[in-house]
């Protein structure tokens, strides 16, 4: 894992004085807050005197939304993987986040697009239920994987509609709930190698192997 982070850092340094690249330019999809004393401030603007809107503990994982130099300091536009306030943190406190396979995922995550087009890497069945009182049954799924624990799992419900569940760095971070189904609250937990995902009243059980392959 360490060698992947060091290799990425060396490649950035060799490229010369430029801000860390965004995923569209081959940069990491996510950052991890480095070890530091205290917490890291998320600021409204890329400046040390800008208002802090949140604080992150070491190890927090943030989406890479692009970085820029302001004066001599690089600032990165970030947001937590599962949502929350968006703002800026100093790049000096960030390092590329490593996926469950030990690699640094880079480049755009194309799994939502491929899933919407039916271009799946694997298909099968997962345990599911559509209401609290309904016994767990089985629903067909297709998964589009983008490496490093990024994937979109599209599940076909008994009524023929689909539910997409999005994963980043091997963890469920959201679903495609809409006004039509009441913007159901998204909840996720983990038991050993199984992700238990709830979207409103819907329940799904998704093994690590579906997300990461193998």
N, C-alpha and C positions, 0 to 999 in steps of 0.2 A: 504494500500500500504506500509506504513512504517513498519508494523509488518512483512511483507514478507522480506524486506531488512534486518531488524534486525535479523530475524530468520536465514537467510542465513549467515550473518556475525558471529552469535554465533556458527553455525555449523562449519564454517571454523576455528574459534578460538579454538574450542574443539578438532579439528583434530591435533593440535600441530603445530610446526614450519615447514610449507610447503608453497610453493607459492600458490596463488589462483588457483583452478582447472580449466582446460579447459572444454568445453562442453562434450568432449568424456569421461571425468572423472566425469561427473555430475555437472560441473560448469555452471555459467550463460552463455547464448548465447551472451549476449551483456553487455557492461559496460556503465555507465553514468558518465561524469565528475562531480565531487563534486563542491559545492560552494567554490570558492577561489578568492583571489584578483588577477586580471589580467587574463591571459590565461595559458593553459597547453601546454608545448612544446612536439611535437612528434619528437623523435630523431632517427637517423639512426641506432644507436647501443644502447644497454642497459647500458648507462652511462651518468652521468650528464654533462660531457664535450663533448659528441658527438654532431655532427651537427644537428641543428633543421631543419626539413623539412616542418613542418606545425605547426599551433597553434590552440588550441581548446578552445572555450568559455565554461564556466560552463553550464551544461545541454547537451552538445554534446554527441551523442550516438555512440559507437564504437563496432565493432565486437570483441569478445573474441577469439583470436587465440592462446592462451596459455601464461603462465607466468613462470618466473624463478627467482631464487635468483642470484644476482651478488654481492658478498660480503654479506652484511647484509641487502641489499635492494631488494625488489621484483619489477621486471619490467615485464610489460605485452606487448605482441605483439598484435597490434591492427590495425584496418582499419575502416574508416567510413562505415556505412551500405551500402550506395549507391556507394561505390568505392572511389578511391583516393589513396594518398600515404600510404604505409604501414611502420610501424616503432614501436618504443617502448615508453611507458610512465610509470612513476612510479606508482605502484599499490596504493600508499597511497592517490592518488587523484581520485580514482575510486570507484564506488559502483555499485552493480548489477542493470541493467536496468529493469524497471517494464513494463509489457505489458498492453494493454488497459483493460484487465480483472482484473487488480490489482495484478497479480501474477508475480513472477520472472521466466521467461522461462529458464529452464535448460536442459542439455543434448543435443545431436545432433538434428538438424532439418532434419527430414526424409521426409518432404513433397515433395521435388523434386523427390525423388526416387519413392514414392508411386504414385505420379501423372503420372510419366513415365510408371508405370506398370498398370495404370488404376484403382488404388485402391482409389476411391474418397469417401469423407465423405458426399458430396451432389452434385447434378447436377441441371441444369436449363438453363435459357436463360439470356443473358445480352445484352444491346444495343451495337451495333458495326457498324463500317464503315471501308472500305478498301482503300479509297482515299478521298482527300479533297472535291471533288465534289459529292461524293456519299451520298445520304440521309442515316440517321441512320436507321439501320435495327436491326435484332436480330440474335445472334449467340449462339449455345449451349456451355455450359461450364461444367467442373467438377472441384471440389476443394478438395485438400488434405490439412488438417489442422494439425498443430503440436503444437497448444496451444500458448498462450501468444501473439497472433497476427501474428504468423508465419504461412504462407500458400503458396501453389502454386496453382494458378488458370490456368487451361489449357483450352484454347478456341479453338473450331473448326471453322476455317474460311470457307467462302462459297466455296472455291476451294478444301476443304477437308484437307488442311494442318492445323497444330495446332500452336498455339502461347502460350507459358507458361509465366506467369507474376508472379514474386516472391514478397512476402510480408514479412516484418520483423517488429515486434512490431506494427502491424496494419497499416504500411505504405508501398506503392509500392516502391521497391528499384531496380528493373531491370527486364529484359525479355531475352528470349533465341534467340535474333536476331543473324543471321549468315551471312556469306559471300554471300550465295545464295540470301538473300533478302536485301543485301546492308548494313548490320550493321546499321539499322535504328536508329536514335537518340531516346533515351528514355526520355520522359517527363511525369511528373505527377503533378496533382493539386487536390485540394479537395474543394468540395462545400457541406457544411453540412455533411451528412453521405454518400456522393458519391465520389468515386475516379475516376477522369478522367485521363486515361492513353493513351499516344500516343507512338507508336513505328514506327518511320518513318512516313508514311502517314496513318497508321492504327490508329483507335480510338476505345477505349473501355470505358464503364462506369460500374464500379464495386462497388456495395454497401458494406458498412461495414458488413452487415449481411452475405454476401457471405464469407468474410474472417474470421470473428469471430464466425459465427453461430448465432442461435437465430432468 
